[in-house]
Amino acid sequence: MNALDLSQEMSVRPFGFNVPCRQFVIEAQVTRDKRMPMVDEFALRVLRTCGVISISRLTAFFGFSKIEMEIVLADLQARSLVILDADDVSLHPSANEMFRTVGSGPPTIIEVEGWVNRLWFDLVSRSMIAAPNLRNVRNLIELKQSPSTPAIAEDFARDAFQTNFREYLLTVRRIRNPESLSLYAVTSVQAARYSYAQITGGQVLRYDPTPRIESTLDLAETDTPQRVRQLTDAMTQALNLCHDPEPSVNAQEEYERLVGSNLLTLSRSDGTFLDIRRWLELQSKRDASGGQAFLGTSYLEANRKAFSQMLERALDARKFEGESVVDVVWFRPGGSLWGTSEALRDSISDIRAAIRRHSNGSARFQTTLVVPASITRDQRKWFGALFERGVAAQAGLLSPGIEVLLVRGIGAAVSVLAPLSKSTNVWLGEMTIRDADIDRIEKRLQWFEQSGIAKTIWSPTTRSSNAEAESVDGAV
């Protein structure tokens, strides 16, 4: 942390969005430039020029034997390309579809294919999207389509497919040479199911020279300017409805009691706002063995990886005996922005993987989310697919501006929402594997003496239904 360059932007929070989508099943005929066997091609060209011709004259033209010509015509007839009538042969009407005139050049023979296209449109920007794995991830922020925007119907999907066929080939089908294909006809369009696509984003902290937080979206380079604008507008509106808890002096004092230091107090520039440079300077002078400061949310990629590496060191010295149970208890803070990222699942997976490696799979992994009373009933259940158990925190257990990730007896990460200016707040904290720190945190929380009587929000018996709800399509 002491090497952190505050002159560069720093990622401080990941988040993700569910983008509502609808699928349309579009049946179409597509033409493809494709050379036929030379004899077949020239036979069709002769028939297209002459109309009806006798088999004997066609045989003489090619210099074939009677049997050789019969083989050629039988094959073309089997493919519905020619009509045989006694000794006469003519071009089947369907074969005309195989000729395409390019400029003033000779006709080019093409091939017609039937495609069934399962095409997805995102309902926010009304754009076609590539959709390899759509699902409803309940803990992400849901983007909303504009109420004034009409619903996408079959006619819209048909027109969009026809107008943007080349774009469809490039961005959805991933075809490198779309020029070799053309849309011949759309024969059927049917509206199908709803689901969600995921878009990631995040917040970055900038100093220029005063601190400010900016939000970003991770969009593809191939996205059109219109789609970027519409998704960005929807993201901004959705984020305006989400919030962190208010930072408070009480939360900062509680944080200091949990981590056993007063560095936040010493780092306040004017008694209110935190001077991060001063905080980092003081952190660099502390004993770093078994502890590390971090900036940003605890499940930010850099922070979760650092915490996992720290747990690995603690687990190296630990012996698991018999049916050991490792309790992972996550005391989430208030506000509706916490955990709105798939990085939260990654954090849990990293901890689980570290414990399995060091216990040879013998240790049982048990996860609990402790939810403050200020969280709404709907938001409480967003995380039922991630944690085996969810319980409501007793009033006054922790300040809403405090977060504690506790791997009981092994490690902990404690963070607090700290104000950098009137308009800029950032999560920061300390992670530790020191026995004294973990003992102090557990005694301060007094959770394990009371967890048995805490109000259960969900449990292993109900968790399966929550997990199933994440995997099915969400109604839009």
SULDA-V300447 format. One record per backbone hydrogen bond with DSSP energy under -0.5 kcal/mol. NH is the residue of the N-H (numbers start at 1). CO is the residue of the C=O. E is the energy in kcal/mol with one decimal. If there is no record, write none. Layout:
((NH,CO,E) (NH,CO,E))
This chain:
((4,1,-1.8) (6,4,-0.9) (8,5,-1.4) (10,205,-2.2) (12,203,-2.8) (13,203,-1.4) (15,201,-1.9) (16,340,-2.6) (17,199,-2.6) (18,141,-2.8) (19,17,-0.6) (19,197,-3.7) (20,18,-0.6) (21,195,-2.8) (22,121,-2.2) (23,193,-2.8) (24,119,-3.1) (25,190,-2.9) (26,24,-0.8) (26,117,-3.1) (27,25,-0.6) (27,188,-2.5) (28,115,-2.6) (29,185,-3.3) (30,28,-0.5) (30,113,-2.9) (31,182,-2.8) (32,111,-2.8) (33,180,-1.8) (34,109,-0.8) (41,37,-2.5) (42,38,-2.5) (43,39,-2.3) (44,40,-2.1) (45,41,-2.1) (46,42,-2.3) (47,43,-2.1) (48,44,-2.2) (49,45,-1.7) (50,46,-2.9) (51,47,-2.5) (52,50,-1.1) (53,89,-2.1) (55,87,-3.6) (58,54,-2.2) (59,55,-2.5) (60,56,-2.0) (61,57,-2.5) (62,58,-1.9) (63,59,-1.1) (64,59,-1.8) (69,65,-2.2) (70,66,-2.0) (71,67,-1.9) (72,68,-1.8) (73,69,-2.7) (74,70,-2.3) (75,71,-1.8) (76,72,-2.0) (77,73,-2.5) (78,74,-2.1) (79,75,-1.1) (80,77,-1.9) (81,76,-2.6) (82,76,-0.6) (83,90,-2.9) (85,88,-2.9) (88,85,-2.6) (89,53,-2.6) (90,83,-2.1) (91,51,-0.5) (92,81,-2.3) (95,92,-1.7) (96,92,-0.7) (96,93,-1.1) (97,93,-0.5) (97,94,-0.8) (98,95,-1.7) (99,96,-1.6) (100,108,-2.6) (102,100,-0.5) (102,106,-0.6) (103,101,-0.7) (105,102,-2.0) (108,100,-3.2) (110,98,-4.9) (111,32,-2.4) (113,30,-3.4) (115,28,-3.4) (115,113,-0.6) (117,26,-3.2) (117,115,-0.6) (118,116,-0.6) (119,24,-2.7) (119,117,-1.2) (120,129,-0.7) (121,22,-2.4) (122,127,-2.4) (123,20,-3.0) (126,122,-1.6) (127,122,-0.6) (129,120,-2.3) (135,196,-1.7) (136,470,-1.2) (136,472,-0.5) (137,135,-0.7) (138,136,-0.9) (140,137,-2.0) (141,16,-2.3) (143,18,-2.7) (143,141,-0.6) (149,146,-1.7) (153,151,-0.6) (157,153,-2.2) (158,154,-2.5) (159,155,-2.5) (160,156,-2.8) (161,157,-2.3) (162,158,-2.4) (163,159,-3.0) (164,160,-2.3) (165,162,-0.9) (168,164,-2.5) (169,165,-2.3) (170,166,-2.1) (171,167,-3.1) (172,167,-0.5) (172,168,-1.7) (173,168,-2.4) (175,169,-3.2) (176,174,-0.5) (178,175,-0.5) (180,177,-1.9) (181,178,-1.8) (182,31,-2.1) (184,29,-2.6) (184,182,-0.7) (185,29,-1.8) (187,27,-1.9) (187,185,-0.6) (188,27,-1.7) (190,25,-1.9) (192,23,-3.1) (195,21,-1.8) (197,19,-2.4) (199,17,-1.8) (201,15,-2.6) (202,216,-1.9) (203,13,-2.8) (204,214,-2.7) (205,10,-3.2) (206,212,-2.6) (208,206,-0.5) (208,210,-1.7) (212,206,-2.0) (214,204,-2.4) (216,202,-2.7) (218,200,-2.9) (219,217,-1.1) (223,220,-1.5) (228,224,-2.5) (229,225,-2.4) (230,226,-2.4) (231,227,-2.7) (232,228,-2.4) (233,229,-2.5) (234,230,-2.2) (235,231,-2.6) (236,232,-2.5) (237,233,-2.2) (238,234,-2.4) (239,235,-2.8) (240,236,-1.8) (241,237,-0.7) (241,238,-0.9) (242,239,-1.0) (245,334,-0.6) (252,248,-1.8) (253,249,-2.6) (254,250,-2.3) (255,251,-2.4) (256,252,-2.1) (257,253,-1.7) (258,254,-2.0) (259,255,-2.5) (260,256,-1.5) (261,256,-1.3) (266,262,-2.1) (267,263,-1.2) (268,265,-1.1) (269,273,-2.6) (270,273,-0.6) (274,419,-3.1) (275,267,-2.8) (276,274,-0.8) (279,275,-2.3) (280,276,-3.0) (281,277,-2.0) (282,278,-2.4) (283,279,-2.4) (284,280,-2.0) (285,281,-0.6) (285,282,-0.8) (286,283,-1.5) (288,286,-0.6) (291,288,-1.6) (292,431,-2.3) (294,429,-2.8) (296,427,-3.6) (297,12,-2.4) (300,297,-1.5) (303,300,-0.5) (304,300,-2.9) (305,301,-2.2) (306,302,-1.7) (307,303,-2.5) (308,304,-2.2) (309,305,-2.3) (310,306,-1.9) (311,307,-2.5) (312,308,-2.2) (313,309,-1.5) (314,310,-1.8) (315,311,-2.9) (316,312,-1.5) (317,313,-0.7) (317,314,-0.7) (318,315,-1.4) (320,318,-0.5) (321,319,-0.5) (324,322,-1.6) (326,364,-3.2) (327,325,-0.7) (328,326,-0.5) (328,366,-3.1) (329,327,-0.6) (329,406,-2.8) (330,328,-0.5) (330,368,-2.9) (331,329,-0.7) (331,404,-3.3) (332,330,-1.1) (332,370,-1.7) (334,400,-2.4) (336,243,-1.6) (337,243,-1.5) (340,337,-1.4) (341,339,-1.5) (344,341,-1.5) (346,342,-1.6) (347,343,-2.1) (348,344,-1.8) (349,345,-2.4) (350,346,-2.5) (351,347,-2.0) (352,348,-2.5) (353,349,-2.6) (354,350,-2.1) (355,351,-2.1) (356,352,-2.5) (357,353,-2.3) (358,354,-1.7) (359,355,-1.3) (360,356,-0.7) (361,356,-1.6) (362,359,-2.1) (364,324,-3.5) (366,326,-2.4) (366,364,-0.5) (368,328,-2.5) (369,389,-2.7) (370,330,-2.8) (370,368,-0.6) (371,369,-0.6) (371,391,-2.9) (375,372,-1.6) (380,376,-1.8) (381,377,-0.8) (381,378,-0.8) (382,379,-1.3) (383,380,-0.6) (384,381,-1.2) (386,383,-1.4) (387,383,-2.0) (389,367,-1.4) (390,458,-2.5) (391,369,-2.4) (392,455,-2.7) (393,371,-3.2) (397,394,-2.1) (402,399,-1.8) (403,415,-2.3) (404,331,-1.9) (405,413,-2.9) (406,329,-2.7) (406,404,-0.6) (407,405,-0.5) (407,411,-2.9) (408,327,-2.3) (408,406,-0.9) (410,407,-2.8) (411,407,-2.2) (412,432,-2.3) (413,405,-2.4) (414,430,-2.9) (415,403,-2.6) (416,428,-2.6) (417,401,-1.6) (418,416,-0.7) (418,426,-2.8) (420,424,-3.2) (421,424,-1.6) (426,418,-2.6) (428,416,-1.9) (429,294,-2.5) (430,414,-2.2) (431,292,-3.1) (432,412,-3.0) (433,290,-2.6) (434,290,-0.6) (438,434,-2.3) (439,435,-2.6) (440,436,-2.1) (441,437,-2.5) (442,438,-2.5) (443,439,-2.2) (444,440,-2.3) (445,441,-2.2) (446,442,-2.3) (450,447,-1.5) (451,447,-2.0) (453,450,-1.5) (454,451,-0.9) (455,392,-0.5) (457,390,-3.8) (458,390,-1.5) (462,459,-1.5) (463,459,-1.9) (464,460,-0.7) (465,462,-0.6) (466,462,-1.2) (467,463,-2.5) (468,464,-2.2) (469,465,-1.8) (470,466,-1.1) (471,467,-1.1) (472,468,-1.3))
